[in-house]
Amino acid sequence: EKDTELHDKINRETARVGWDELERHFAQGNVIYVSETLDLIDVAVRISHDDKESITRWMSEGKIAKVSDVQAQSWAAGEVGLWASVVHPFILVQPDKKQIN
């Protein structure tokens, strides 16, 4: 039940943002890229629970990582919509799936 409550809370607090709203956090090293192949809310819940096994696996697969300079420059230059979810101290971001194709 608590997982459902946490999932719902994170879902309510997840929003679309522009890269300009995240640049300050990126400079502090707190913005984490989440692959479009993963569910952003599920990743946020697992990070909240400190699920090291899943996090380590996703990192080794390149599915979650600190946002790179190249990604940041690309997102700053374009009109890319991002979904963001805060799991203190991190902000998880995922490009809008509709804009990828």
C-alpha positions as CSV (number, residue, x, y, z in Angstrom):
1,E,0.0,0.0,0.0
2,K,2.8,2.4,0.8
3,D,4.3,1.8,-2.6
4,T,1.0,2.7,-4.2
5,E,0.9,5.9,-2.2
6,L,4.5,6.8,-3.1
7,H,3.8,6.0,-6.7
8,D,0.7,8.2,-6.8
9,K,2.6,11.0,-5.0
10,I,5.5,10.9,-7.4
11,N,3.1,10.7,-10.4
12,R,1.2,13.8,-9.2
13,E,4.6,15.7,-8.7
14,T,5.9,14.7,-12.2
15,A,5.6,17.5,-14.8
16,R,6.8,18.6,-18.2
17,V,9.6,21.2,-18.0
18,G,11.9,23.0,-20.4
19,W,15.6,22.5,-20.1
20,D,16.0,26.1,-19.1
21,E,14.3,25.2,-15.8
22,L,16.8,22.5,-15.1
23,E,20.1,24.2,-16.1
24,R,21.0,25.3,-12.6
25,H,20.4,21.9,-11.2
26,F,22.4,20.4,-14.1
27,A,25.3,22.7,-13.1
28,Q,25.1,21.2,-9.6
29,G,25.3,17.7,-11.0
30,N,21.8,16.7,-9.8
31,V,20.0,16.0,-13.1
32,I,19.7,12.3,-14.0
33,Y,18.7,11.0,-17.5
34,V,16.2,8.2,-17.6
35,S,16.0,6.2,-20.8
36,E,12.7,6.3,-22.7
37,T,12.6,2.5,-22.4
38,L,12.0,2.8,-18.6
39,D,9.0,4.1,-16.8
40,L,10.0,7.4,-15.1
41,I,7.7,6.9,-12.2
42,D,8.9,3.4,-11.5
43,V,12.5,4.5,-11.6
44,A,11.7,7.3,-9.1
45,V,10.0,4.9,-6.8
46,R,13.0,2.5,-6.9
47,I,15.4,5.3,-6.2
48,S,13.3,6.4,-3.3
49,H,13.6,2.9,-1.9
50,D,17.3,2.8,-2.6
51,D,16.9,-0.3,-4.8
52,K,20.6,-0.7,-5.5
53,E,20.2,-3.8,-7.7
54,S,17.9,-2.1,-10.2
55,I,19.8,1.2,-10.2
56,T,23.1,-0.6,-10.7
57,R,21.7,-2.7,-13.6
58,W,20.2,0.3,-15.3
59,M,23.4,2.3,-14.9
60,S,25.4,-0.5,-16.4
61,E,23.0,-0.7,-19.3
62,G,23.2,3.1,-19.9
63,K,19.5,3.5,-19.0
64,I,20.1,6.0,-16.2
65,A,23.0,8.3,-15.9
66,K,24.0,11.8,-15.0
67,V,22.9,14.1,-17.9
68,S,26.0,14.5,-20.1
69,D,27.2,17.8,-21.5
70,V,26.3,16.7,-25.0
71,Q,22.7,16.0,-23.9
72,A,22.5,19.3,-22.0
73,Q,23.7,21.2,-25.1
74,S,21.3,19.4,-27.4
75,W,18.4,20.0,-25.1
76,A,19.4,23.7,-24.6
77,A,19.5,24.2,-28.4
78,G,16.2,22.5,-29.2
79,E,12.7,22.7,-28.2
80,V,12.8,19.3,-26.4
81,G,10.0,18.7,-23.9
82,L,11.2,16.8,-20.8
83,W,9.3,15.0,-18.1
84,A,10.8,15.6,-14.7
85,S,10.4,14.0,-11.3
86,V,12.2,15.0,-8.1
87,V,13.7,12.4,-5.8
88,H,15.7,14.6,-3.5
89,P,18.5,15.6,-4.2
90,F,18.1,14.4,-7.8
91,I,15.8,15.5,-10.6
92,L,15.1,12.6,-13.0
93,V,14.4,13.7,-16.5
94,Q,13.1,11.8,-19.6
95,P,12.6,13.3,-23.0
96,D,9.0,13.4,-24.1
97,K,8.5,10.1,-26.1
98,K,6.4,11.9,-28.7
99,Q,9.3,14.1,-29.7
100,I,11.9,11.3,-30.1
101,N,10.6,9.8,-33.4
